Amino acid sequence: MTALGLLPLVLMGGVVGTEIIQPLVIIIWGGLLTTTLFLLFVLPALLLGFGPEPASRTAPRNDPLLRAQSEDAP
């Protein structure tokens, strides 16, 4: 919504009185666009590449630690 609201100010090139605000609006609009693209494409790719391995759903039955814990249980 912010980008949509600022779009008329980005497109109003050459209008008297927008000499100061237009560069600021272009920077804000570009930041919104690059942040959105980063969050949608770059961050998920980084998490898939360098994120933790998914944990297995079941533990192996011959795990000695699990066997020792089950023998100690009353």
Predicted model as a PDB file, atoms N, CA, C, CB and O in Angstrom, pLDDT in the B-factor column:
MODEL        1                                                                  
ATOM      1  N   MET A   1       0.828  -1.181   0.000  1.00 90.00           N  
ATOM      2  CA  MET A   1       0.000   0.000   0.000  1.00 90.00           C  
ATOM      3  C   MET A   1       0.876   1.250   0.000  1.00 90.00           C  
ATOM      4  CB  MET A   1      -0.944  -0.005   1.206  1.00 90.00           C  
ATOM      5  O   MET A   1       0.541   2.250  -0.634  1.00 90.00           O  
ATOM      6  N   THR A   2       1.999   1.187   0.714  1.00 89.00           N  
ATOM      7  CA  THR A   2       2.890   2.345   0.730  1.00 89.00           C  
ATOM      8  C   THR A   2       3.452   2.610  -0.657  1.00 89.00           C  
ATOM      9  CB  THR A   2       4.030   2.135   1.732  1.00 89.00           C  
ATOM     10  O   THR A   2       3.491   3.753  -1.112  1.00 89.00           O  
ATOM     11  N   ALA A   3       3.890   1.544  -1.329  1.00 86.00           N  
ATOM     12  CA  ALA A   3       4.433   1.710  -2.674  1.00 86.00           C  
ATOM     13  C   ALA A   3       3.365   2.230  -3.628  1.00 86.00           C  
ATOM     14  CB  ALA A   3       5.005   0.386  -3.189  1.00 86.00           C  
ATOM     15  O   ALA A   3       3.658   3.061  -4.488  1.00 86.00           O  
ATOM     16  N   LEU A   4       2.163   1.762  -3.492  1.00 89.00           N  
ATOM     17  CA  LEU A   4       1.078   2.235  -4.347  1.00 89.00           C  
ATOM     18  C   LEU A   4       0.748   3.701  -4.056  1.00 89.00           C  
ATOM     19  CB  LEU A   4      -0.169   1.363  -4.153  1.00 89.00           C  
ATOM     20  O   LEU A   4       0.439   4.461  -4.974  1.00 89.00           O  
ATOM     21  N   GLY A   5       0.810   4.086  -2.818  1.00 89.00           N  
ATOM     22  CA  GLY A   5       0.550   5.481  -2.459  1.00 89.00           C  
ATOM     23  C   GLY A   5       1.644   6.428  -2.915  1.00 89.00           C  
ATOM     24  O   GLY A   5       1.374   7.588  -3.224  1.00 89.00           O  
ATOM     25  N   LEU A   6       2.882   5.943  -2.960  1.00 87.00           N  
ATOM     26  CA  LEU A   6       4.000   6.785  -3.387  1.00 87.00           C  
ATOM     27  C   LEU A   6       4.214   6.776  -4.896  1.00 87.00           C  
ATOM     28  CB  LEU A   6       5.261   6.338  -2.704  1.00 87.00           C  
ATOM     29  O   LEU A   6       4.990   7.583  -5.409  1.00 87.00           O  
ATOM     30  N   LEU A   7       3.552   5.893  -5.605  1.00 85.00           N  
ATOM     31  CA  LEU A   7       3.743   5.775  -7.054  1.00 85.00           C  
ATOM     32  C   LEU A   7       3.451   7.074  -7.809  1.00 85.00           C  
ATOM     33  CB  LEU A   7       2.860   4.674  -7.595  1.00 85.00           C  
ATOM     34  O   LEU A   7       4.211   7.404  -8.720  1.00 85.00           O  
ATOM     35  N   PRO A   8       2.408   7.824  -7.489  1.00 86.00           N  
ATOM     36  CA  PRO A   8       2.218   9.091  -8.209  1.00 86.00           C  
ATOM     37  C   PRO A   8       3.377  10.072  -8.019  1.00 86.00           C  
ATOM     38  CB  PRO A   8       0.932   9.744  -7.757  1.00 86.00           C  
ATOM     39  O   PRO A   8       3.713  10.821  -8.936  1.00 86.00           O  
ATOM     40  N   LEU A   9       3.982  10.069  -6.840  1.00 84.00           N  
ATOM     41  CA  LEU A   9       5.122  10.955  -6.613  1.00 84.00           C  
ATOM     42  C   LEU A   9       6.346  10.500  -7.395  1.00 84.00           C  
ATOM     43  CB  LEU A   9       5.451  11.024  -5.128  1.00 84.00           C  
ATOM     44  O   LEU A   9       7.158  11.327  -7.809  1.00 84.00           O  
ATOM     45  N   VAL A  10       6.487   9.199  -7.601  1.00 82.00           N  
ATOM     46  CA  VAL A  10       7.606   8.687  -8.399  1.00 82.00           C  
ATOM     47  C   VAL A  10       7.413   9.070  -9.857  1.00 82.00           C  
ATOM     48  CB  VAL A  10       7.731   7.148  -8.258  1.00 82.00           C  
ATOM     49  O   VAL A  10       8.377   9.423 -10.536  1.00 82.00           O  
ATOM     50  N   LEU A  11       6.192   9.007 -10.339  1.00 84.00           N  
ATOM     51  CA  LEU A  11       5.922   9.255 -11.750  1.00 84.00           C  
ATOM     52  C   LEU A  11       5.782  10.739 -12.101  1.00 84.00           C  
ATOM     53  CB  LEU A  11       4.675   8.533 -12.148  1.00 84.00           C  
ATOM     54  O   LEU A  11       5.756  11.087 -13.282  1.00 84.00           O  
ATOM     55  N   MET A  12       5.692  11.619 -11.098  1.00 80.00           N  
ATOM     56  CA  MET A  12       5.526  13.045 -11.359  1.00 80.00           C  
ATOM     57  C   MET A  12       6.874  13.722 -11.589  1.00 80.00           C  
ATOM     58  CB  MET A  12       4.791  13.717 -10.199  1.00 80.00           C  
ATOM     59  O   MET A  12       7.272  14.578 -10.800  1.00 80.00           O  
ATOM     60  N   GLY A  13       7.558  13.366 -12.620  1.00 73.00           N  
ATOM     61  CA  GLY A  13       8.834  13.997 -12.914  1.00 73.00           C  
ATOM     62  C   GLY A  13       8.629  15.362 -13.538  1.00 73.00           C  
ATOM     63  O   GLY A  13       7.790  15.525 -14.423  1.00 73.00           O  
ATOM     64  N   GLY A  14       9.396  16.349 -13.078  1.00 73.00           N  
ATOM     65  CA  GLY A  14       9.345  17.665 -13.674  1.00 73.00           C  
ATOM     66  C   GLY A  14       8.270  18.582 -13.151  1.00 73.00           C  
ATOM     67  O   GLY A  14       8.171  19.713 -13.627  1.00 73.00           O  
ATOM     68  N   VAL A  15       7.468  18.169 -12.211  1.00 79.00           N  
ATOM     69  CA  VAL A  15       6.433  19.035 -11.648  1.00 79.00           C  
ATOM     70  C   VAL A  15       7.091  19.972 -10.642  1.00 79.00           C  
ATOM     71  CB  VAL A  15       5.289  18.198 -10.975  1.00 79.00           C  
ATOM     72  O   VAL A  15       7.910  19.542  -9.830  1.00 79.00           O  
ATOM     73  N   VAL A  16       6.736  21.244 -10.697  1.00 82.00           N  
ATOM     74  CA  VAL A  16       7.323  22.233  -9.813  1.00 82.00           C  
ATOM     75  C   VAL A  16       6.970  21.904  -8.367  1.00 82.00           C  
ATOM     76  CB  VAL A  16       6.844  23.649 -10.182  1.00 82.00           C  
ATOM     77  O   VAL A  16       5.807  21.651  -8.052  1.00 82.00           O  
ATOM     78  N   GLY A  17       7.955  21.906  -7.502  1.00 80.00           N  
ATOM     79  CA  GLY A  17       7.749  21.634  -6.087  1.00 80.00           C  
ATOM     80  C   GLY A  17       8.117  20.217  -5.671  1.00 80.00           C  
ATOM     81  O   GLY A  17       8.142  19.914  -4.478  1.00 80.00           O  
ATOM     82  N   THR A  18       8.403  19.341  -6.635  1.00 80.00           N  
ATOM     83  CA  THR A  18       8.763  17.961  -6.289  1.00 80.00           C  
ATOM     84  C   THR A  18      10.256  17.702  -6.411  1.00 80.00           C  
ATOM     85  CB  THR A  18       8.009  16.990  -7.174  1.00 80.00           C  
ATOM     86  O   THR A  18      10.690  16.550  -6.404  1.00 80.00           O  
ATOM     87  N   GLU A  19      11.055  18.777  -6.525  1.00 84.00           N  
ATOM     88  CA  GLU A  19      12.501  18.599  -6.697  1.00 84.00           C  
ATOM     89  C   GLU A  19      13.146  17.948  -5.477  1.00 84.00           C  
ATOM     90  CB  GLU A  19      13.165  19.942  -6.972  1.00 84.00           C  
ATOM     91  O   GLU A  19      14.124  17.213  -5.610  1.00 84.00           O  
ATOM     92  N   ILE A  20      12.610  18.212  -4.308  1.00 86.00           N  
ATOM     93  CA  ILE A  20      13.206  17.674  -3.074  1.00 86.00           C  
ATOM     94  C   ILE A  20      12.569  16.348  -2.697  1.00 86.00           C  
ATOM     95  CB  ILE A  20      13.054  18.675  -1.917  1.00 86.00           C  
ATOM     96  O   ILE A  20      13.268  15.434  -2.259  1.00 86.00           O  
ATOM     97  N   ILE A  21      11.276  16.224  -2.856  1.00 87.00           N  
ATOM     98  CA  ILE A  21      10.590  15.022  -2.383  1.00 87.00           C  
ATOM     99  C   ILE A  21      10.722  13.843  -3.345  1.00 87.00           C  
ATOM    100  CB  ILE A  21       9.129  15.326  -2.157  1.00 87.00           C  
ATOM    101  O   ILE A  21      10.686  12.692  -2.908  1.00 87.00           O  
ATOM    102  N   GLN A  22      10.873  14.100  -4.634  1.00 86.00           N  
ATOM    103  CA  GLN A  22      10.916  12.999  -5.595  1.00 86.00           C  
ATOM    104  C   GLN A  22      12.111  12.057  -5.382  1.00 86.00           C  
ATOM    105  CB  GLN A  22      10.958  13.558  -6.998  1.00 86.00           C  
ATOM    106  O   GLN A  22      11.917  10.842  -5.428  1.00 86.00           O  
ATOM    107  N   PRO A  23      13.348  12.559  -5.149  1.00 88.00           N  
ATOM    108  CA  PRO A  23      14.454  11.615  -4.881  1.00 88.00           C  
ATOM    109  C   PRO A  23      14.223  10.775  -3.620  1.00 88.00           C  
ATOM    110  CB  PRO A  23      15.769  12.382  -4.743  1.00 88.00           C  
ATOM    111  O   PRO A  23      14.575   9.596  -3.584  1.00 88.00           O  
ATOM    112  N   LEU A  24      13.637  11.377  -2.602  1.00 89.00           N  
ATOM    113  CA  LEU A  24      13.348  10.646  -1.372  1.00 89.00           C  
ATOM    114  C   LEU A  24      12.317   9.546  -1.618  1.00 89.00           C  
ATOM    115  CB  LEU A  24      12.849  11.605  -0.287  1.00 89.00           C  
ATOM    116  O   LEU A  24      12.464   8.430  -1.119  1.00 89.00           O  
ATOM    117  N   VAL A  25      11.285   9.859  -2.379  1.00 89.00           N  
ATOM    118  CA  VAL A  25      10.240   8.873  -2.670  1.00 89.00           C  
ATOM    119  C   VAL A  25      10.799   7.739  -3.516  1.00 89.00           C  
ATOM    120  CB  VAL A  25       9.050   9.537  -3.390  1.00 89.00           C  
ATOM    121  O   VAL A  25      10.433   6.581  -3.315  1.00 89.00           O  
ATOM    122  N   ILE A  26      11.679   8.055  -4.458  1.00 88.00           N  
ATOM    123  CA  ILE A  26      12.284   7.006  -5.288  1.00 88.00           C  
ATOM    124  C   ILE A  26      13.128   6.072  -4.431  1.00 88.00           C  
ATOM    125  CB  ILE A  26      13.148   7.627  -6.410  1.00 88.00           C  
ATOM    126  O   ILE A  26      13.112   4.861  -4.649  1.00 88.00           O  
ATOM    127  N   ILE A  27      13.859   6.602  -3.469  1.00 92.00           N  
ATOM    128  CA  ILE A  27      14.671   5.763  -2.579  1.00 92.00           C  
ATOM    129  C   ILE A  27      13.772   4.878  -1.717  1.00 92.00           C  
ATOM    130  CB  ILE A  27      15.582   6.639  -1.681  1.00 92.00           C  
ATOM    131  O   ILE A  27      14.058   3.692  -1.553  1.00 92.00           O  
ATOM    132  N   ILE A  28      12.707   5.424  -1.173  1.00 92.00           N  
ATOM    133  CA  ILE A  28      11.780   4.630  -0.356  1.00 92.00           C  
ATOM    134  C   ILE A  28      11.145   3.532  -1.200  1.00 92.00           C  
ATOM    135  CB  ILE A  28      10.683   5.530   0.266  1.00 92.00           C  
ATOM    136  O   ILE A  28      11.057   2.386  -0.757  1.00 92.00           O  
ATOM    137  N   TRP A  29      10.704   3.865  -2.406  1.00 90.00           N  
ATOM    138  CA  TRP A  29      10.058   2.896  -3.291  1.00 90.00           C  
ATOM    139  C   TRP A  29      11.031   1.785  -3.679  1.00 90.00           C  
ATOM    140  CB  TRP A  29       9.520   3.595  -4.552  1.00 90.00           C  
ATOM    141  O   TRP A  29      10.665   0.610  -3.689  1.00 90.00           O  
ATOM    142  N   GLY A  30      12.265   2.157  -3.995  1.00 92.00           N  
ATOM    143  CA  GLY A  30      13.277   1.149  -4.330  1.00 92.00           C  
ATOM    144  C   GLY A  30      13.596   0.242  -3.155  1.00 92.00           C  
ATOM    145  O   GLY A  30      13.815  -0.955  -3.335  1.00 92.00           O  
ATOM    146  N   GLY A  31      13.623   0.803  -1.953  1.00 94.00           N  
ATOM    147  CA  GLY A  31      13.868  -0.013  -0.768  1.00 94.00           C  
ATOM    148  C   GLY A  31      12.749  -1.005  -0.510  1.00 94.00           C  
ATOM    149  O   GLY A  31      13.001  -2.152  -0.142  1.00 94.00           O  
ATOM    150  N   LEU A  32      11.526  -0.569  -0.699  1.00 93.00           N  
ATOM    151  CA  LEU A  32      10.395  -1.483  -0.542  1.00 93.00           C  
ATOM    152  C   LEU A  32      10.462  -2.617  -1.556  1.00 93.00           C  
ATOM    153  CB  LEU A  32       9.073  -0.726  -0.687  1.00 93.00           C  
ATOM    154  O   LEU A  32      10.203  -3.773  -1.223  1.00 93.00           O  
ATOM    155  N   LEU A  33      10.808  -2.285  -2.787  1.00 93.00           N  
ATOM    156  CA  LEU A  33      10.878  -3.286  -3.846  1.00 93.00           C  
ATOM    157  C   LEU A  33      12.012  -4.287  -3.604  1.00 93.00           C  
ATOM    158  CB  LEU A  33      11.063  -2.603  -5.200  1.00 93.00           C  
ATOM    159  O   LEU A  33      11.805  -5.495  -3.712  1.00 93.00           O  
ATOM    160  N   THR A  34      13.200  -3.792  -3.278  1.00 96.00           N  
ATOM    161  CA  THR A  34      14.329  -4.703  -3.075  1.00 96.00           C  
ATOM    162  C   THR A  34      14.147  -5.558  -1.821  1.00 96.00           C  
ATOM    163  CB  THR A  34      15.635  -3.913  -2.979  1.00 96.00           C  
ATOM    164  O   THR A  34      14.537  -6.725  -1.813  1.00 96.00           O  
ATOM    165  N   THR A  35      13.567  -5.001  -0.774  1.00 96.00           N  
ATOM    166  CA  THR A  35      13.318  -5.787   0.434  1.00 96.00           C  
ATOM    167  C   THR A  35      12.320  -6.907   0.160  1.00 96.00           C  
ATOM    168  CB  THR A  35      12.801  -4.885   1.562  1.00 96.00           C  
ATOM    169  O   THR A  35      12.499  -8.031   0.628  1.00 96.00           O  
ATOM    170  N   THR A  36      11.283  -6.604  -0.589  1.00 94.00           N  
ATOM    171  CA  THR A  36      10.290  -7.620  -0.923  1.00 94.00           C  
ATOM    172  C   THR A  36      10.905  -8.738  -1.751  1.00 94.00           C  
ATOM    173  CB  THR A  36       9.121  -6.994  -1.677  1.00 94.00           C  
ATOM    174  O   THR A  36      10.674  -9.915  -1.476  1.00 94.00           O  
ATOM    175  N   LEU A  37      11.681  -8.379  -2.756  1.00 96.00           N  
ATOM    176  CA  LEU A  37      12.320  -9.401  -3.593  1.00 96.00           C  
ATOM    177  C   LEU A  37      13.325 -10.227  -2.795  1.00 96.00           C  
ATOM    178  CB  LEU A  37      13.018  -8.747  -4.792  1.00 96.00           C  
ATOM    179  O   LEU A  37      13.426 -11.438  -2.992  1.00 96.00           O  
ATOM    180  N   PHE A  38      14.068  -9.581  -1.896  1.00 96.00           N  
ATOM    181  CA  PHE A  38      15.018 -10.301  -1.059  1.00 96.00           C  
ATOM    182  C   PHE A  38      14.310 -11.315  -0.171  1.00 96.00           C  
ATOM    183  CB  PHE A  38      15.819  -9.324  -0.205  1.00 96.00           C  
ATOM    184  O   PHE A  38      14.749 -12.460  -0.060  1.00 96.00           O  
ATOM    185  N   LEU A  39      13.220 -10.900   0.458  1.00 96.00           N  
ATOM    186  CA  LEU A  39      12.501 -11.801   1.364  1.00 96.00           C  
ATOM    187  C   LEU A  39      11.807 -12.939   0.624  1.00 96.00           C  
ATOM    188  CB  LEU A  39      11.479 -11.021   2.165  1.00 96.00           C  
ATOM    189  O   LEU A  39      11.648 -14.027   1.177  1.00 96.00           O  
ATOM    190  N   LEU A  40      11.394 -12.703  -0.615  1.00 96.00           N  
ATOM    191  CA  LEU A  40      10.684 -13.740  -1.360  1.00 96.00           C  
ATOM    192  C   LEU A  40      11.610 -14.744  -2.039  1.00 96.00           C  
ATOM    193  CB  LEU A  40       9.806 -13.103  -2.392  1.00 96.00           C  
ATOM    194  O   LEU A  40      11.250 -15.914  -2.169  1.00 96.00           O  
ATOM    195  N   PHE A  41      12.794 -14.315  -2.474  1.00 96.00           N  
ATOM    196  CA  PHE A  41      13.631 -15.189  -3.284  1.00 96.00           C  
ATOM    197  C   PHE A  41      14.988 -15.502  -2.659  1.00 96.00           C  
ATOM    198  CB  PHE A  41      13.840 -14.570  -4.621  1.00 96.00           C  
ATOM    199  O   PHE A  41      15.390 -16.665  -2.639  1.00 96.00           O  
ATOM    200  N   VAL A  42      15.694 -14.517  -2.155  1.00 95.00           N  
ATOM    201  CA  VAL A  42      17.064 -14.735  -1.677  1.00 95.00           C  
ATOM    202  C   VAL A  42      17.085 -15.432  -0.323  1.00 95.00           C  
ATOM    203  CB  VAL A  42      17.808 -13.406  -1.584  1.00 95.00           C  
ATOM    204  O   VAL A  42      17.810 -16.412  -0.146  1.00 95.00           O  
ATOM    205  N   LEU A  43      16.315 -14.951   0.620  1.00 94.00           N  
ATOM    206  CA  LEU A  43      16.326 -15.551   1.956  1.00 94.00           C  
ATOM    207  C   LEU A  43      15.897 -17.016   1.970  1.00 94.00           C  
ATOM    208  CB  LEU A  43      15.426 -14.764   2.867  1.00 94.00           C  
ATOM    209  O   LEU A  43      16.563 -17.810   2.634  1.00 94.00           O  
ATOM    210  N   PRO A  44      14.827 -17.430   1.280  1.00 94.00           N  
ATOM    211  CA  PRO A  44      14.502 -18.857   1.259  1.00 94.00           C  
ATOM    212  C   PRO A  44      15.595 -19.710   0.612  1.00 94.00           C  
ATOM    213  CB  PRO A  44      13.198 -19.069   0.527  1.00 94.00           C  
ATOM    214  O   PRO A  44      15.839 -20.836   1.045  1.00 94.00           O  
ATOM    215  N   ALA A  45      16.253 -19.181  -0.420  1.00 93.00           N  
ATOM    216  CA  ALA A  45      17.343 -19.932  -1.049  1.00 93.00           C  
ATOM    217  C   ALA A  45      18.512 -20.093  -0.084  1.00 93.00           C  
ATOM    218  CB  ALA A  45      17.811 -19.230  -2.338  1.00 93.00           C  
ATOM    219  O   ALA A  45      19.127 -21.158  -0.034  1.00 93.00           O  
ATOM    220  N   LEU A  46      18.822 -19.067   0.671  1.00 93.00           N  
ATOM    221  CA  LEU A  46      19.897 -19.168   1.663  1.00 93.00           C  
ATOM    222  C   LEU A  46      19.541 -20.156   2.770  1.00 93.00           C  
ATOM    223  CB  LEU A  46      20.194 -17.793   2.268  1.00 93.00           C  
ATOM    224  O   LEU A  46      20.391 -20.927   3.215  1.00 93.00           O  
ATOM    225  N   LEU A  47      18.306 -20.131   3.206  1.00 91.00           N  
ATOM    226  CA  LEU A  47      17.895 -21.063   4.261  1.00 91.00           C  
ATOM    227  C   LEU A  47      17.915 -22.511   3.774  1.00 91.00           C  
ATOM    228  CB  LEU A  47      16.495 -20.705   4.766  1.00 91.00           C  
ATOM    229  O   LEU A  47      18.273 -23.412   4.531  1.00 91.00           O  
ATOM    230  N   LEU A  48      17.538 -22.738   2.530  1.00 91.00           N  
ATOM    231  CA  LEU A  48      17.595 -24.095   1.991  1.00 91.00           C  
ATOM    232  C   LEU A  48      19.035 -24.564   1.837  1.00 91.00           C  
ATOM    233  CB  LEU A  48      16.874 -24.167   0.646  1.00 91.00           C  
ATOM    234  O   LEU A  48      19.333 -25.740   2.040  1.00 91.00           O  
ATOM    235  N   GLY A  49      19.915 -23.657   1.482  1.00 91.00           N  
ATOM    236  CA  GLY A  49      21.303 -24.028   1.264  1.00 91.00           C  
ATOM    237  C   GLY A  49      22.112 -24.185   2.541  1.00 91.00           C  
ATOM    238  O   GLY A  49      22.928 -25.101   2.647  1.00 91.00           O  
ATOM    239  N   PHE A  50      21.897 -23.302   3.512  1.00 91.00           N  
ATOM    240  CA  PHE A  50      22.730 -23.292   4.705  1.00 91.00           C  
ATOM    241  C   PHE A  50      21.963 -23.579   5.989  1.00 91.00           C  
ATOM    242  CB  PHE A  50      23.410 -21.975   4.824  1.00 91.00           C  
ATOM    243  O   PHE A  50      22.550 -23.537   7.070  1.00 91.00           O  
ATOM    244  N   GLY A  51      20.688 -23.865   5.903  1.00 84.00           N  
ATOM    245  CA  GLY A  51      19.875 -24.110   7.091  1.00 84.00           C  
ATOM    246  C   GLY A  51      20.156 -25.467   7.702  1.00 84.00           C  
ATOM    247  O   GLY A  51      20.873 -26.279   7.118  1.00 84.00           O  
ATOM    248  N   PRO A  52      19.595 -25.717   8.872  1.00 83.00           N  
ATOM    249  CA  PRO A  52      19.806 -27.004   9.534  1.00 83.00           C  
ATOM    250  C   PRO A  52      19.115 -28.129   8.774  1.00 83.00           C  
ATOM    251  CB  PRO A  52      19.295 -26.955  10.977  1.00 83.00           C  
ATOM    252  O   PRO A  52      18.128 -27.919   8.069  1.00 83.00           O  
ATOM    253  N   GLU A  53      19.654 -29.305   8.934  1.00 79.00           N  
ATOM    254  CA  GLU A  53      19.044 -30.488   8.326  1.00 79.00           C  
ATOM    255  C   GLU A  53      17.757 -30.822   9.072  1.00 79.00           C  
ATOM    256  CB  GLU A  53      20.027 -31.702   8.347  1.00 79.00           C  
ATOM    257  O   GLU A  53      17.703 -30.668  10.292  1.00 79.00           O  
ATOM    258  N   PRO A  54      16.735 -31.266   8.382  1.00 74.00           N  
ATOM    259  CA  PRO A  54      15.496 -31.628   9.078  1.00 74.00           C  
ATOM    260  C   PRO A  54      15.725 -32.844   9.974  1.00 74.00           C  
ATOM    261  CB  PRO A  54      14.363 -31.916   8.061  1.00 74.00           C  
ATOM    262  O   PRO A  54      16.440 -33.775   9.603  1.00 74.00           O  
ATOM    263  N   ALA A  55      15.120 -32.825  11.136  1.00 69.00           N  
ATOM    264  CA  ALA A  55      15.262 -33.926  12.088  1.00 69.00           C  
ATOM    265  C   ALA A  55      14.447 -35.121  11.615  1.00 69.00           C  
ATOM    266  CB  ALA A  55      14.817 -33.493  13.506  1.00 69.00           C  
ATOM    267  O   ALA A  55      13.389 -34.971  11.003  1.00 69.00           O  
ATOM    268  N   SER A  56      14.962 -36.311  11.911  1.00 68.00           N  
ATOM    269  CA  SER A  56      14.223 -37.511  11.541  1.00 68.00           C  
ATOM    270  C   SER A  56      13.009 -37.651  12.451  1.00 68.00           C  
ATOM    271  CB  SER A  56      15.125 -38.771  11.628  1.00 68.00           C  
ATOM    272  O   SER A  56      13.038 -37.213  13.601  1.00 68.00           O  
ATOM    273  N   ARG A  57      11.962 -38.248  11.948  1.00 65.00           N  
ATOM    274  CA  ARG A  57      10.730 -38.381  12.735  1.00 65.00           C  
ATOM    275  C   ARG A  57      10.810 -39.501  13.756  1.00 65.00           C  
ATOM    276  CB  ARG A  57       9.552 -38.620  11.821  1.00 65.00           C  
ATOM    277  O   ARG A  57      10.215 -39.398  14.829  1.00 65.00           O  
ATOM    278  N   THR A  58      11.522 -40.551  13.451  1.00 66.00           N  
ATOM    279  CA  THR A  58      11.643 -41.664  14.393  1.00 66.00           C  
ATOM    280  C   THR A  58      13.109 -41.918  14.678  1.00 66.00           C  
ATOM    281  CB  THR A  58      10.965 -42.943  13.841  1.00 66.00           C  
ATOM    282  O   THR A  58      13.952 -41.785  13.792  1.00 66.00           O  
ATOM    283  N   ALA A  59      13.410 -42.281  15.900  1.00 54.00           N  
ATOM    284  CA  ALA A  59      14.772 -42.593  16.291  1.00 54.00           C  
ATOM    285  C   ALA A  59      15.074 -44.050  15.918  1.00 54.00           C  
ATOM    286  CB  ALA A  59      14.984 -42.348  17.816  1.00 54.00           C  
ATOM    287  O   ALA A  59      14.177 -44.892  15.947  1.00 54.00           O  
ATOM    288  N   PRO A  60      16.302 -44.342  15.577  1.00 57.00           N  
ATOM    289  CA  PRO A  60      16.650 -45.731  15.280  1.00 57.00           C  
ATOM    290  C   PRO A  60      16.458 -46.619  16.512  1.00 57.00           C  
ATOM    291  CB  PRO A  60      18.103 -45.824  14.781  1.00 57.00           C  
ATOM    292  O   PRO A  60      16.687 -46.184  17.640  1.00 57.00           O  
ATOM    293  N   ARG A  61      16.041 -47.846  16.289  1.00 62.00           N  
ATOM    294  CA  ARG A  61      15.736 -48.737  17.420  1.00 62.00           C  
ATOM    295  C   ARG A  61      16.987 -49.243  18.125  1.00 62.00           C  
ATOM    296  CB  ARG A  61      14.917 -49.919  16.943  1.00 62.00           C  
ATOM    297  O   ARG A  61      16.922 -49.617  19.296  1.00 62.00           O  
ATOM    298  N   ASN A  62      18.107 -49.262  17.444  1.00 65.00           N  
ATOM    299  CA  ASN A  62      19.309 -49.807  18.064  1.00 65.00           C  
ATOM    300  C   ASN A  62      20.187 -48.713  18.656  1.00 65.00           C  
ATOM    301  CB  ASN A  62      20.100 -50.611  17.050  1.00 65.00           C  
ATOM    302  O   ASN A  62      21.389 -48.918  18.824  1.00 65.00           O  
ATOM    303  N   ASP A  63      19.624 -47.578  18.968  1.00 64.00           N  
ATOM    304  CA  ASP A  63      20.374 -46.488  19.573  1.00 64.00           C  
ATOM    305  C   ASP A  63      20.670 -46.858  21.029  1.00 64.00           C  
ATOM    306  CB  ASP A  63      19.586 -45.137  19.479  1.00 64.00           C  
ATOM    307  O   ASP A  63      19.736 -47.077  21.802  1.00 64.00           O  
ATOM    308  N   PRO A  64      21.952 -46.933  21.423  1.00 66.00           N  
ATOM    309  CA  PRO A  64      22.284 -47.351  22.799  1.00 66.00           C  
ATOM    310  C   PRO A  64      21.769 -46.381  23.854  1.00 66.00           C  
ATOM    311  CB  PRO A  64      23.785 -47.496  22.948  1.00 66.00           C  
ATOM    312  O   PRO A  64      21.428 -46.806  24.958  1.00 66.00           O  
ATOM    313  N   LEU A  65      21.705 -45.105  23.548  1.00 65.00           N  
ATOM    314  CA  LEU A  65      21.216 -44.138  24.525  1.00 65.00           C  
ATOM    315  C   LEU A  65      19.737 -44.375  24.818  1.00 65.00           C  
ATOM    316  CB  LEU A  65      21.438 -42.702  24.021  1.00 65.00           C  
ATOM    317  O   LEU A  65      19.315 -44.318  25.974  1.00 65.00           O  
ATOM    318  N   LEU A  66      18.957 -44.638  23.788  1.00 62.00           N  
ATOM    319  CA  LEU A  66      17.536 -44.914  23.993  1.00 62.00           C  
ATOM    320  C   LEU A  66      17.325 -46.223  24.747  1.00 62.00           C  
ATOM    321  CB  LEU A  66      16.808 -44.962  22.653  1.00 62.00           C  
ATOM    322  O   LEU A  66      16.435 -46.322  25.591  1.00 62.00           O  
ATOM    323  N   ARG A  67      18.151 -47.232  24.437  1.00 62.00           N  
ATOM    324  CA  ARG A  67      18.025 -48.496  25.161  1.00 62.00           C  
ATOM    325  C   ARG A  67      18.343 -48.329  26.635  1.00 62.00           C  
ATOM    326  CB  ARG A  67      18.938 -49.546  24.553  1.00 62.00           C  
ATOM    327  O   ARG A  67      17.673 -48.918  27.484  1.00 62.00           O  
ATOM    328  N   ALA A  68      19.372 -47.522  26.955  1.00 61.00           N  
ATOM    329  CA  ALA A  68      19.756 -47.305  28.354  1.00 61.00           C  
ATOM    330  C   ALA A  68      18.660 -46.531  29.089  1.00 61.00           C  
ATOM    331  CB  ALA A  68      21.105 -46.542  28.439  1.00 61.00           C  
ATOM    332  O   ALA A  68      18.387 -46.808  30.257  1.00 61.00           O  
ATOM    333  N   GLN A  69      18.043 -45.587  28.430  1.00 57.00           N  
ATOM    334  CA  GLN A  69      16.969 -44.824  29.063  1.00 57.00           C  
ATOM    335  C   GLN A  69      15.752 -45.706  29.312  1.00 57.00           C  
ATOM    336  CB  GLN A  69      16.580 -43.622  28.195  1.00 57.00           C  
ATOM    337  O   GLN A  69      15.107 -45.577  30.353  1.00 57.00           O  
ATOM    338  N   SER A  70      15.425 -46.597  28.382  1.00 56.00           N  
ATOM    339  CA  SER A  70      14.259 -47.444  28.580  1.00 56.00           C  
ATOM    340  C   SER A  70      14.519 -48.502  29.657  1.00 56.00           C  
ATOM    341  CB  SER A  70      13.866 -48.114  27.262  1.00 56.00           C  
ATOM    342  O   SER A  70      13.579 -48.933  30.324  1.00 56.00           O  
ATOM    343  N   GLU A  71      15.757 -48.925  29.839  1.00 58.00           N  
ATOM    344  CA  GLU A  71      16.058 -49.910  30.892  1.00 58.00           C  
ATOM    345  C   GLU A  71      16.011 -49.276  32.262  1.00 58.00           C  
ATOM    346  CB  GLU A  71      17.428 -50.543  30.666  1.00 58.00           C  
ATOM    347  O   GLU A  71      15.696 -49.947  33.245  1.00 58.00           O  
ATOM    348  N   ASP A  72      16.327 -47.960  32.348  1.00 55.00           N  
ATOM    349  CA  ASP A  72      16.314 -47.264  33.627  1.00 55.00           C  
ATOM    350  C   ASP A  72      14.903 -46.881  34.070  1.00 55.00           C  
ATOM    351  CB  ASP A  72      17.174 -46.029  33.544  1.00 55.00           C  
ATOM    352  O   ASP A  72      14.683 -46.572  35.241  1.00 55.00           O  
ATOM    353  N   ALA A  73      13.976 -46.899  33.166  1.00 53.00           N  
ATOM    354  CA  ALA A  73      12.610 -46.491  33.487  1.00 53.00           C  
ATOM    355  C   ALA A  73      11.958 -47.521  34.396  1.00 53.00           C  
ATOM    356  CB  ALA A  73      11.777 -46.304  32.202  1.00 53.00           C  
ATOM    357  O   ALA A  73      12.168 -48.721  34.225  1.00 53.00           O  
ATOM    358  N   PRO A  74      11.175 -47.064  35.355  1.00 56.00           N  
ATOM    359  CA  PRO A  74      10.538 -48.033  36.292  1.00 56.00           C  
ATOM    360  C   PRO A  74       9.383 -48.756  35.660  1.00 56.00           C  
ATOM    361  CB  PRO A  74      10.048 -47.327  37.549  1.00 56.00           C  
ATOM    362  O   PRO A  74       8.750 -49.592  36.305  1.00 56.00           O  
TER     363      PRO A  74                                                      
ENDMDL                                                                          
END                                                                             
